[in-house]
């Protein structure tokens, strides 16, 4: 068996060792493979799913690990207790790779550490030196569940370590490109419950405790971690990790009735089919909670934020139509349409404050704008009958952007009130002005967010030309990281081939500087193979990926189609490389 390899990237971001794994330093750091059987390397089952990731800076080697566990249990509390007598996570490291004078660290779910130095392996007569310590070690454990409480079902535990370079036996800051030998192990004892407490299972015939199960990153070929030549290789590179961009996304609301176990179950399903981007509309506490859960599955969480439509906005902030009617006094289509005027300083300040609150949520990877537009000037073809409308052209009740402040801004620039124009509904200067006011608001928010190292994205109408005509949205001028065109073909009475065309048009509009993920409306894709046809069309048009609206609608048939589609794409990709 060939030892595994891992690339450890440099970080300039601070790491707070608290077990949460929500610092920016961890966001793009790659996860290792799932651990496997210590002898054969056969992958661990989902209930023991285990991975690590690493980053480094000039002072520390940082290690994070996520260990799935339905029964959290630990008994040892003293430093240098024999930690592998509990379930544990273990680190083995030999900086110079000679198989001698190597270091070991073990930690249990209680956060108790045993660290030691081995002058040589046990099979060569080596003895553990427990007087040796990783001096200056920082360590933390976070549990998702309750320790030593058999009455409930737990979720996982996470480990975070910061090991000073000077504390390694053959320590010192690695040079760029240096390769050290590492391995990682997980010890798992079979447990039973007696009198309401966990105890190690015993063989009823012999009365002896069953042996522990060992899962490792790089297989050892024997039940023996002390064969250093079998350990994996970790290469330290002095550059940031490559950005990880999900291909498959899903929108989701907060689902306030979902507990941690339910969220974990849903995230596991997403991970299993390759959906690794989650656009989540939720309060900051829920965003943080889900981001902490998602990190172990390699799922990025972006805060989904309803931007210009704000039902709680003061009446003075609301948009006004060509007839002079504010959304505070006359509805447009639906009662909840309360679009704010994008040019008002108070509105811009409010939005900046909301962005600051979202940016403070540790663990999210970006902020996703929705309803970042004006009121619909023209509805999609198939929605018009619902409101007893035939909108072949612009209608005054649905042409918004005439807030007194917007009119004063236009008058200051052009010397005329837009209402005095001969045809304000179709005047190109007035249309262009409104587009640019919204552009300016978006760009201010974009700069604020990206300055903090987060990604920006937006849910937009299918193509730039459709967006400008239908909702006064000039999105191909925003230069965001990602765009999610809501190409809901059923709204427009289109076939799947239309998705290919939309993808092609949008990719040409934004070029290589931004990613395009075609939004698919799941209620219109419930029949056999409809999902597959839609995904195929989007990718054929050149889309960088797809996004599904929304999580609560994804059923088992759809999940299977996504998984099968990804497998075919991966096989095709491998053949092209060959």
N, C-alpha and C positions, 0 to 999 in steps of 0.2 A: 504494500500500500504506500502510495506516494504521500509524504507529509503535506499538509495544507499550507496555503500562503495567505497573508493578509497585508494590506498596505495601510500604514498608520500615517495620517495626514497631520500637518502642523496647524495649530489654531492660534490666532491672536485674540480670540474671545475669552473672557474670564469664565472659569468653571466653578460654580458653587457646589461643593460636595455635600449633597443632601439626599441623594438617592432618587431624586425626581427625574433626572435625565432630560430636563426641559430647557437647559441653557442653549443658546444659539450655537455654541461650539459643537453640539451633538447633532444638529439638524441634518447636515449633509454627510456626516461620517457614516461610512457603510457598515451595515451589520455583517457579522460573520455568517457562515452556514449554520443551520441547526446542528446541535451536537448529535453524535451518534454513539453506538455501542463501543465501549473501550477496545474490544477485540476486533470486531468485524467492521465497525464504522457504519452499520445500518442505522439510518436516521431514527432519532428518538420519537416516540408517539407524541401526539398533540398535547397530551396532558403533562408531558415533561419537556415541551418545546423550550429550547435554551439557546441563546445567542449572546455574543459580546460585540462591543465596538470599542475602538481606541482612538485617541487623539494625543498630541503632545505639544508642549511649549518649552521654553528655555529652562523651566524649573521642575516640571512634573511629567511623568507618564500617566495619562488618565485612562482608566478602564471602566467601562459600564457593562452591566450584564442584566438580562431579563430572563427570569426562570418561571415558567408556568407551574402552578402548584395548587391543587385543590384542597390540600391538607397541610397548612402551615404548622410546623412543629420544630421546637428547639428546646434544649435543656441546659446547655453549657453557657456560663456567664463570665468565667475568668479568662483573662488573657493567657494564651498559650495552653489552655485546656486542649485535649485531643479532639479538635473540632470535627474531624471526619467520623466521630462516633454519633454526630448529628447529621442531618441533611445539610449539605454545604455547597459552596462555590469555591473553586481552587484555582490558583494561578501558579504556574511554574515558569521560571525564566533563567536562561543561561546566556548572558550577553555575548561572551566570546565564542560560544558554541563548541567548547571542547569537552562537554559532558562532565566537567568537574567544577567544584565551587559554585554551585547554582543555588537559587533562592526559591522559596515556596511560601505562599500565603493562602490561608483558608479562612473563610468567614461564614457564619451561620445566619439564620434568619433573625436572630437576636442582635446581630451586629458584633458578635464576639469574634476576635481575630486570634489566629495562631500563625506566627511567622517564624521561619527557621532557615538555616543555611545548611546545605549538604556539601561536605568536602568532596564526596564521591558517592555514587549510587549504592544502595544497600547491597546489591549483589556483588559489589566489589569491596565490601567490608565497611561501607560508609555508615556513619552515625549522625543523627540529626542534632544540630547545635541550636537548642531552643533559647540559649542565652543571647543569640543574635536577633536583632529586630530591624525592621524597616524604619529607621529613625525619621521622624517627621511625617509618617504616613497619615493621610486623611482618609477616612472611610465612613460610609453611611449605607444604611439599608432602609428601604421603604416597602412596607407590606400592603398588599391589597387583599384585605380580609382580616381575620383575627387569629393570632397565634395560639396554639394549644386549645382550640375550641372545636371539638369534633362535631358539635351539633349543627354547624353551618358548613357551607361549601366556599372555599376561598378561591382566589383568582391567580395571584402570582406574587413574586417579590423581586425587587430590583436592587442591584448593588452598584455603588459608585466608589471608585478608588482614585486617589492621587498619590503616586509614589515618587518621592524626590529622586532625581537622578543620582545624587551623591550617596543615596542609601543602598544602591545595588552593590553586591559583592565586587563585581568588576564594573563599577558604575562609571558615571560621567555622561555628559550630554552626547547623544549619538550624532555623528556627522550625517549630513544629507546623503541618503542612500544606504546607510548602515543597515545590516540585517542581523537580528537577534533571534535566538531560538526561544519560542514560547509554547506552552500548551495550557489548556484550560479544562477543568474537570468539574463534574457535578456528581456528588454522592447522594444517593436516594435509597433510604431504608424502607422495606415493606413494613407497613404499620397496621395495627389493629386497634380497636377501641375496647378498653376494659374499665368499667366503672366510671365512664364519662371522660376518660383521659386516653391519650395516645400511648401505645406501647409497641415495641418492636415485635413483629410476628415471630413465632417460634414453630419449629418443626415438631408436630405432635408426637412423633415416634422417638426422636432423639432428645427433644427438650431444648435443643440449641436454637439460637436466633438465626433466622435465614440471613444469608450474606447480602450485603448491600449491592445495589445496581450502580454501575459507573458509566456515565456518559461523558464523552470528551469531544473537544473540537477536532483535533487530529488523532485518528485511531492509533492505538499503541500496539495492536496485534497480540496483546497479553493483558491480563488483569494486573497491570503494574505501571504506575505513572513514572516510575524512576528508571526509564530507558530514554535518556535525553536525545539520543540520535533519532528517535521516532517523533520528536516534537515538531511542531510546525515552524514556519519561518515568518517573522514579522519584519517588514521593511519600512524604515522611517524616511519619509520624504518631506522636505521643507517647502511645502506648498499646500494651498487649501484643497480640500476634496472637490472633485468635480460636482457640479450642481446635479442633483437628482430631480428629474422632472417626471412626474407620473404621466402615463398615457391614458389611464382610465380613471375617471372621477365620478363622484356622485354628490348631489345636493342632499342636505338633510336638515330638518328642523330639530329643535332641542329635545323633543320626546321627553318631557319632564317626568313622565311616569316610568321611564326606564331606569333601573338600578345599574350598579356597576357590572353585575354579571350579565345583564341583558346587553349592555353596550359592548362588553367583551365578546359575547356571542356574535353580535352583528359585525364587529370589526374583524373577527376571525373569519367570518364568511367572506367579507370583502377581500381580505388578504389571500384567502384560498383561491379566489378567481382572478386575482391580479388587479383589483381596484385599490390603488394606493394614494388616491387624492380624495379628501373629504372636505366639501364646502359646507360649513356648519353654521346655521343661524341660531344663536343662543346667547344667553347672558354670559358675562365674563367668567363666572364661577364654573358654569357648565363647559365652556370652551376649554378652560384649564384642565378640568377633570377628564374630558374626552381626549385632549391632547396628550396627557400623561398615559392614558391607556393605549392610545394609537401608536405611540413611539415604539413600543415593543413589536408591533406588527409591521413596522416600516411604512406606516401610513402618515402622510402629511395632512395637517389640519389647517385650513384657511378659514378665517372668520368671514362668514357670509353676511354682508351688511346692506340693509335696505336704505338707500342713500337719500334720494330726493323726495321720495314719498313718505311723509311722516304724519300719520293721523293725529299725533299729539302736538303738532306745531302750532304756535300762536297764529291767530287769524291774519295778523299783519304780515306774516311770512309767506302766505299762500299765493299761488300763481293766479293770474287774471287772464281771461280770454279776450278775444277781439271785441266782444260785446260789452266789455267792462265788468263782467261778472267774476267775482272771486270764487275759488273753490270753497271758501268759508260760507258762501251763501247759495251756491248752485253746484250740484254734483255733476261730474263728468263720468258717465257710464255707471260707476259704482260709488257707494258711500265712502269707501275707504281710500279713494283717490284724493290725497291731500298733498299734492306736489308743491314743494317749496320753490320760491324764486331763487335761481342759482346765483344771481348777481348781488343779492343783498349781503352787506358786510356781516350782519348778525347771523345769517344762515351759514356763511362760510366759516365764521368763528365757531359756531355750534358744531359743524361737521369736523373741524380740526380737533375740537375737544373730544368728540366721539372717537376719532381715530387714535388719539392719545390713550384713551381708556383701552381700546382694543390692542394697541401696540404693547401695552403693559402686561398683557397675558403671556406668560412664559410658556413656550412649547408650540405656539402656532408658527406657521411658516409664511403666512401672508394674509392679506385682506382682500376680499372679493366684493366688488361693488355690484349692487343690483338696483333696478329702478333708477339708474343714473341717467336721467333723460327728462324730457317734458311729457306732458299728458299726450296720449295717442292722438295724433292728428287724423290718422286713418287706421282703422282696425284691420287685422288680417281678414281676408275674404270670408272665411268660414265662421268668423265670430260676429260679423255684422248683423245677420238675421236675429241673433240672440237679443240684440238691442233695437231691433226693428229699424235698421239703418241700411241705406245704400250709399256708401261713401265713395263716389267716383272721383271726387275732387275735395279740396279743403272746404270745410264748413265752419263758419264763424264761431259756433258754440264750442268747437273742439280745437281751435287754434289758440294756444296759450303762449305766455311770455310777455304779456302786456302789463305787468305790474308797474305801478307809477315809477318805481325806481329804475326799472329797465327802460321805460320810455324817456326818463330824464337822462340816462346814460347815452341813449341813442341821439337825443336832441343835442347833447353837449358835443357829440362827435360829428353829427351830420347837419345840425342846424334845423332839424325838422322833427316834429312829433310823428312817430310811425302811424298814428291814427289819421294824420293829415295826408298820408300817401294816397295816390289814386287807387292803388290795389294792394293794401298791406298784406293780404293773404298770399300773394304771389311775388311780392317785391323781393328781389334777390339780395339787396343790401340789408334789408331787415331780417331776412332769413339767416344770412351769413353772420350778422351781428349776434343773433340769439345763439347760434351754434358756437361762436367764439366765446361768448360769456360762459356757457357750460364747459367748454374746453378749458378755460382758465381755471374754473373751480376744480375740475378733475386733476389738472396738472399740479395745482397747489397741494392737493391731497396726495397725489402720487409722489411728489418730491418729499413730503413729510414722512411718508411710510418707507420709501426706499432708502432714505437717509439712515433709517434704523436697521437696514439689512433685511427687510421683509419684502416679499414679492407682492406685486399688485396685479389684479385681474378684474374683469368685469363681465357680467352677463349682458349681452348686447343683442340687437335685432340681427336677422340673418346675414345681411350684407351691408357694407357702408352706404350704398345708394338707397337701399330700402330703409335703413335707419334714419338717414337725413330726411327722407320723404315722410316716413310714418311717425317718427317720435322726436324729430329734431335732435338727432344724436350723431355726432361727427366722430365716431370712435376710432377710426383709422388715423386720427391726428393725435391720439392720446399717448402713444408710445408706452403702453403698459407691458408688463412681462407676458401676460397670458390674456387671451380673449376666449369667451365662451358664447359663440353665436347660438341663440336659441332657435335652431333650425327645426321647429316643430312642423313637419311637413303637412300634417293633417289640418293645421290652422289655415294653410294656404291652398289646400286641395291639390297637393303635389304628390308625385310618386317618388320612389327611393332615388331615382336618377338625379332628382333635384338636389339631394344632399351632396352628391358628387360635385355638382356645379357650384353650390354654395361654398364648399371647401376650397375649390380651386380659386374662386373669386377672392375669398378672404385671405388665403395664403399670398396671393399676388399683391393684395392691398397692404399687408403688413411686412412682407418680405421675411428675411431671416432673423430680424431683430426681436420678433415676438412669436409666441406659440399660439396655435389655434386649436381649440378643442370643441368639436361640434356637439351642441346640446341636443339630446334625444328625449322626446316626450314618451315616457314608458306606457301610459294608458293607451297610446295608439299603436303599441308594439306587442300586444299580448298574444296574438295568434302565432302559430308554429312558424319558426324561422324568420319572423319579421324583424326581430332584434338583430339577427345575423346579417340580414340584407341591409339594414340601415347602417350598421358598423362598417360593412364592406364598402358601401357607397362613400361613406365619409373618408375612409382611408384612401380609397382610389382617387379621390379628389385632392389628396395631398395633406389632409388634416394631420396634426401632430397627435391627435387622440380624440376621445369622445368623453362626454359627461352625461350622466343619467339623471333625469328628474322623475322621481327622487327616491330616497332610500326606502321609505315605507311601501313603495310599489314594487320593488324588486322581488320577484318570486323565484322559486327554485328552478323553474324552466328558464327564466331569464339568466339566472346565475350560471346555469349549465351552458347556455349559449355563449356567454361571455368567456367562460373557462375554455370551451372548445375552440372558440375563435382565437383566443390568445395562443393556444397550443399550435394551431395551424400557422399563425404568424411567426411564432418562434421557430417552427420547423423550416418554414420558407426562408427565414433569416439565416439559419445555419447552412442551408443548401447554397445560398448566395455566397457566403463566406468561403465555402469549400470550392 
